């Protein structure tokens, strides 16, 4: 019997056995029951109240490969503290010929064992829920009393021995100064530069950043408001900033949030590293320039931008990106092509791990040597050296078999239905957002080559190439300025990004 060990450690219970302790006791159980352990799956600092655990999910997927027969856990609550999840995944594992066993809980076969296992799982769920209630109750009481619930101390405060908040003599004045600077018209970037110049660090000694300062300016704890879950205590802790100053800062933050962006973000250009000049083969990068009334954005050949070795005209950013999205959607909405992709991806999973052939060769060589020794023994040629060598070869054979199984379970395995589901999810992307467009393009577009008379798309599957002539493109419906392929280039005041 081949087995894997699943170990888990959550931060909600500091008295449970460590990962190392769980592994040790599971290995002892495996040795007692003569089970070969071929691998471990370990989730650290993750609760079992949900199934959202990376190693747990990887173990479930690997069970489809039939590389192991048993999952050993220290106790059943390591596997799950949710009865529904436990029943669901055990039923799934059972279909794959895999059984979950507990190293510390003796559960008999038959109806009594099923009942006992259900009782243990129910107790684990009850214990988890009760523990959560106790923790929340205790933390709520701390908030009502104005005491700290643990964790990182907010910048500007210090905690005394009784866990009460007090203004920090050094950092509390800095908090008020930050609010005052922003109220006086300083930008967050200017405030960050000022803090860096004064060598002011975070609680952990790190560098102050724009995000950190922005969160500080929105933190209602600085006006004494202490909150935990749905419990909010006004004046629960000492205030570091007066409420009038705080409210003025909130109004300015809201106003600046609605203001137009002052700079172009590089990641706004969705085709960076995918768009190529058809004339010289160089990358085409984003460039923007300010016109009389608005900012214009283009993709421009790198050799045109820097060394003027290519005369390829730039293309409008929005037009080019919309065309890429359109071509990706054509693939996504082609049911026949999607079926072919599902079959290819599924078949691709079956390709053997490159280490496996070498391991098979080693295994065959050792089996041949063992066969030679057995033939010698049958002929009466047996010595102490022969016995030792046979024992060594048997050990090596077992190690290679285990390594071979480990290599086989390393590669994730998805069913055709799972692959189909994964591809279909792209149809639900919100293409009105940059992130939605980016994900669609990344999934299906491999590269785009822009010529003077055509555009060539290469897609993320074998033989996936399409050429679109410029005459076809000019017949497409125009959408404002986005259809202007014959632009004369960015304005002279363009800013290279």
JOJO-V357061 format. One record per run of one state. SS is the DSSP state (A for helix, B for strand, O for the rest). FROM is the first residue (numbers start at 1). TO is the last residue. If there is no record, write none. Layout:
BEGIN
ss = [SS,SS]
from = [FROM,FROM]
to = [TO,TO]
END
This chain:
BEGIN
ss = [O,B,O,A,O,B,O,A,O,B,O,A,O,A,O,B,O,A,O,B,O,B,O,B,O,A,O,A,O,B,O,B,O,A,O,A,O,B,O,B,O,A,O,A,O,B,O,B,O,B,A,O,B,A,O,A,O,A,O,A,O,A,O,A,B,O,B,O,B,A,O,A,O,B,O]
from = [1,2,10,19,33,36,45,54,66,70,74,76,80,83,96,99,103,111,145,147,148,157,160,164,168,172,184,188,198,201,202,207,208,210,219,220,224,226,229,231,234,243,259,266,269,275,278,283,291,295,302,306,315,317,333,335,350,354,379,384,411,416,429,434,445,451,454,460,465,470,475,480,484,495,497]
to = [1,9,18,32,35,44,53,65,69,73,75,79,82,95,98,102,110,144,146,147,156,159,163,167,171,183,187,197,200,201,206,207,209,218,219,223,225,228,230,233,242,258,265,268,274,277,282,290,294,301,305,314,316,332,334,349,353,378,383,410,415,428,433,444,450,453,459,464,469,474,479,483,494,496,497]
END
